[in-house]
Amino acid sequence: MDTTQQNSNAWDKKVEEGSRYTQPVSSEVIERSKSGEWEITVTTEKSVPRDWFPKSLEGLKILCLASGGGQQAPVLAAAGADVTVTDIS
């Protein structure tokens, strides 16, 4: 099996298991993000510190690579960033 197919199968399994990384973000999260109350995670343990980001994301260009389930991009876009997402899966 090639790596692309193996990756696809692994993500399909995560979907079947109901992994939170395969669930879309809620409309409530999007609304909070639009009002400036946003956070993103890249692990299951803690959020990315806000001081890693500029005070405002308005117009900031962000490239999300290998973004898995894609939960970060909608949050960042709702907070005002211009987000591009790419993932091999």
Rosetta constraint file for C-alpha pairs under 8 A:
AtomPair CA 1 CA 5 HARMONIC 6.49 0.50
AtomPair CA 1 CA 6 HARMONIC 6.50 0.50
AtomPair CA 2 CA 6 HARMONIC 6.25 0.50
AtomPair CA 3 CA 7 HARMONIC 6.00 0.50
AtomPair CA 4 CA 8 HARMONIC 6.19 0.50
AtomPair CA 4 CA 88 HARMONIC 7.13 0.50
AtomPair CA 4 CA 89 HARMONIC 6.94 0.50
AtomPair CA 5 CA 9 HARMONIC 6.11 0.50
AtomPair CA 6 CA 10 HARMONIC 6.19 0.50
AtomPair CA 7 CA 11 HARMONIC 6.34 0.50
AtomPair CA 7 CA 89 HARMONIC 6.07 0.50
AtomPair CA 8 CA 12 HARMONIC 6.16 0.50
AtomPair CA 8 CA 89 HARMONIC 5.34 0.50
AtomPair CA 9 CA 13 HARMONIC 6.23 0.50
AtomPair CA 10 CA 14 HARMONIC 6.40 0.50
AtomPair CA 11 CA 15 HARMONIC 6.27 0.50
AtomPair CA 11 CA 89 HARMONIC 7.37 0.50
AtomPair CA 12 CA 16 HARMONIC 6.34 0.50
AtomPair CA 13 CA 17 HARMONIC 6.19 0.50
AtomPair CA 14 CA 18 HARMONIC 6.23 0.50
AtomPair CA 14 CA 19 HARMONIC 5.38 0.50
AtomPair CA 14 CA 22 HARMONIC 6.94 0.50
AtomPair CA 15 CA 19 HARMONIC 6.03 0.50
AtomPair CA 15 CA 22 HARMONIC 5.69 0.50
AtomPair CA 18 CA 22 HARMONIC 6.92 0.50
AtomPair CA 18 CA 23 HARMONIC 7.53 0.50
AtomPair CA 19 CA 23 HARMONIC 7.11 0.50
AtomPair CA 21 CA 68 HARMONIC 7.29 0.50
AtomPair CA 21 CA 69 HARMONIC 4.97 0.50
AtomPair CA 21 CA 70 HARMONIC 7.65 0.50
AtomPair CA 21 CA 71 HARMONIC 7.04 0.50
AtomPair CA 22 CA 69 HARMONIC 4.90 0.50
AtomPair CA 22 CA 70 HARMONIC 7.95 0.50
AtomPair CA 23 CA 69 HARMONIC 7.27 0.50
AtomPair CA 23 CA 71 HARMONIC 7.79 0.50
AtomPair CA 24 CA 69 HARMONIC 7.93 0.50
AtomPair CA 24 CA 70 HARMONIC 7.91 0.50
AtomPair CA 24 CA 71 HARMONIC 6.40 0.50
AtomPair CA 25 CA 29 HARMONIC 6.40 0.50
AtomPair CA 25 CA 30 HARMONIC 7.28 0.50
AtomPair CA 25 CA 71 HARMONIC 5.99 0.50
AtomPair CA 25 CA 74 HARMONIC 7.58 0.50
AtomPair CA 25 CA 75 HARMONIC 7.93 0.50
AtomPair CA 26 CA 30 HARMONIC 6.52 0.50
AtomPair CA 27 CA 31 HARMONIC 6.15 0.50
AtomPair CA 28 CA 32 HARMONIC 6.19 0.50
AtomPair CA 29 CA 33 HARMONIC 6.06 0.50
AtomPair CA 29 CA 38 HARMONIC 7.56 0.50
AtomPair CA 29 CA 75 HARMONIC 7.29 0.50
AtomPair CA 30 CA 34 HARMONIC 6.22 0.50
AtomPair CA 30 CA 74 HARMONIC 7.18 0.50
AtomPair CA 30 CA 75 HARMONIC 5.95 0.50
AtomPair CA 30 CA 78 HARMONIC 5.97 0.50
AtomPair CA 31 CA 35 HARMONIC 6.52 0.50
AtomPair CA 31 CA 78 HARMONIC 7.61 0.50
AtomPair CA 32 CA 36 HARMONIC 6.49 0.50
AtomPair CA 32 CA 37 HARMONIC 5.10 0.50
AtomPair CA 32 CA 38 HARMONIC 6.33 0.50
AtomPair CA 33 CA 37 HARMONIC 4.97 0.50
AtomPair CA 33 CA 38 HARMONIC 4.39 0.50
AtomPair CA 33 CA 39 HARMONIC 7.77 0.50
AtomPair CA 33 CA 75 HARMONIC 5.90 0.50
AtomPair CA 33 CA 76 HARMONIC 7.54 0.50
AtomPair CA 33 CA 78 HARMONIC 5.56 0.50
AtomPair CA 33 CA 79 HARMONIC 5.07 0.50
AtomPair CA 34 CA 38 HARMONIC 7.86 0.50
AtomPair CA 34 CA 78 HARMONIC 4.93 0.50
AtomPair CA 34 CA 79 HARMONIC 4.88 0.50
AtomPair CA 34 CA 80 HARMONIC 7.30 0.50
AtomPair CA 35 CA 79 HARMONIC 7.33 0.50
AtomPair CA 36 CA 79 HARMONIC 6.11 0.50
AtomPair CA 38 CA 75 HARMONIC 6.75 0.50
AtomPair CA 38 CA 76 HARMONIC 7.84 0.50
AtomPair CA 38 CA 79 HARMONIC 7.05 0.50
AtomPair CA 39 CA 47 HARMONIC 6.43 0.50
AtomPair CA 39 CA 48 HARMONIC 7.11 0.50
AtomPair CA 39 CA 50 HARMONIC 7.33 0.50
AtomPair CA 39 CA 75 HARMONIC 7.53 0.50
AtomPair CA 40 CA 47 HARMONIC 5.58 0.50
AtomPair CA 40 CA 48 HARMONIC 5.92 0.50
AtomPair CA 40 CA 71 HARMONIC 7.85 0.50
AtomPair CA 40 CA 72 HARMONIC 5.65 0.50
AtomPair CA 40 CA 75 HARMONIC 7.27 0.50
AtomPair CA 41 CA 46 HARMONIC 6.25 0.50
AtomPair CA 41 CA 47 HARMONIC 4.37 0.50
AtomPair CA 41 CA 48 HARMONIC 5.54 0.50
AtomPair CA 41 CA 72 HARMONIC 7.24 0.50
AtomPair CA 42 CA 46 HARMONIC 7.88 0.50
AtomPair CA 42 CA 47 HARMONIC 7.15 0.50
AtomPair CA 42 CA 48 HARMONIC 7.09 0.50
AtomPair CA 43 CA 47 HARMONIC 7.58 0.50
AtomPair CA 48 CA 52 HARMONIC 7.43 0.50
AtomPair CA 49 CA 53 HARMONIC 7.87 0.50
AtomPair CA 51 CA 55 HARMONIC 7.74 0.50
AtomPair CA 53 CA 57 HARMONIC 7.70 0.50
AtomPair CA 56 CA 80 HARMONIC 7.88 0.50
AtomPair CA 57 CA 76 HARMONIC 7.49 0.50
AtomPair CA 57 CA 79 HARMONIC 6.20 0.50
AtomPair CA 57 CA 80 HARMONIC 5.31 0.50
AtomPair CA 57 CA 81 HARMONIC 5.03 0.50
AtomPair CA 58 CA 79 HARMONIC 6.96 0.50
AtomPair CA 58 CA 80 HARMONIC 4.17 0.50
AtomPair CA 58 CA 81 HARMONIC 5.19 0.50
AtomPair CA 58 CA 82 HARMONIC 7.90 0.50
AtomPair CA 59 CA 80 HARMONIC 6.05 0.50
AtomPair CA 59 CA 81 HARMONIC 5.00 0.50
AtomPair CA 59 CA 82 HARMONIC 5.73 0.50
AtomPair CA 60 CA 80 HARMONIC 7.46 0.50
AtomPair CA 60 CA 81 HARMONIC 4.78 0.50
AtomPair CA 60 CA 82 HARMONIC 5.83 0.50
AtomPair CA 61 CA 81 HARMONIC 5.99 0.50
AtomPair CA 61 CA 82 HARMONIC 4.78 0.50
AtomPair CA 61 CA 83 HARMONIC 5.97 0.50
AtomPair CA 61 CA 84 HARMONIC 7.90 0.50
AtomPair CA 62 CA 81 HARMONIC 6.71 0.50
AtomPair CA 62 CA 82 HARMONIC 6.16 0.50
AtomPair CA 62 CA 83 HARMONIC 4.83 0.50
AtomPair CA 62 CA 84 HARMONIC 6.35 0.50
AtomPair CA 63 CA 83 HARMONIC 5.93 0.50
AtomPair CA 63 CA 84 HARMONIC 4.94 0.50
AtomPair CA 63 CA 85 HARMONIC 6.01 0.50
AtomPair CA 63 CA 86 HARMONIC 7.94 0.50
AtomPair CA 64 CA 73 HARMONIC 7.00 0.50
AtomPair CA 64 CA 83 HARMONIC 7.25 0.50
AtomPair CA 64 CA 84 HARMONIC 6.13 0.50
AtomPair CA 64 CA 85 HARMONIC 4.73 0.50
AtomPair CA 64 CA 86 HARMONIC 6.37 0.50
AtomPair CA 65 CA 85 HARMONIC 6.21 0.50
AtomPair CA 65 CA 86 HARMONIC 5.32 0.50
AtomPair CA 65 CA 87 HARMONIC 6.10 0.50
AtomPair CA 66 CA 86 HARMONIC 6.30 0.50
AtomPair CA 66 CA 87 HARMONIC 4.55 0.50
AtomPair CA 66 CA 88 HARMONIC 6.91 0.50
AtomPair CA 67 CA 72 HARMONIC 7.82 0.50
AtomPair CA 67 CA 85 HARMONIC 6.90 0.50
AtomPair CA 67 CA 86 HARMONIC 6.74 0.50
AtomPair CA 67 CA 87 HARMONIC 5.76 0.50
AtomPair CA 68 CA 87 HARMONIC 6.61 0.50
AtomPair CA 68 CA 89 HARMONIC 7.39 0.50
AtomPair CA 70 CA 74 HARMONIC 7.58 0.50
AtomPair CA 70 CA 85 HARMONIC 7.74 0.50
AtomPair CA 71 CA 75 HARMONIC 7.02 0.50
AtomPair CA 72 CA 76 HARMONIC 6.20 0.50
AtomPair CA 73 CA 77 HARMONIC 6.00 0.50
AtomPair CA 73 CA 83 HARMONIC 6.28 0.50
AtomPair CA 73 CA 84 HARMONIC 7.71 0.50
AtomPair CA 73 CA 85 HARMONIC 7.00 0.50
AtomPair CA 74 CA 78 HARMONIC 5.97 0.50
AtomPair CA 75 CA 79 HARMONIC 6.23 0.50
AtomPair CA 76 CA 80 HARMONIC 6.58 0.50
AtomPair CA 76 CA 81 HARMONIC 5.63 0.50
AtomPair CA 76 CA 83 HARMONIC 7.11 0.50
AtomPair CA 77 CA 81 HARMONIC 4.66 0.50
AtomPair CA 77 CA 82 HARMONIC 5.99 0.50
AtomPair CA 77 CA 83 HARMONIC 5.88 0.50
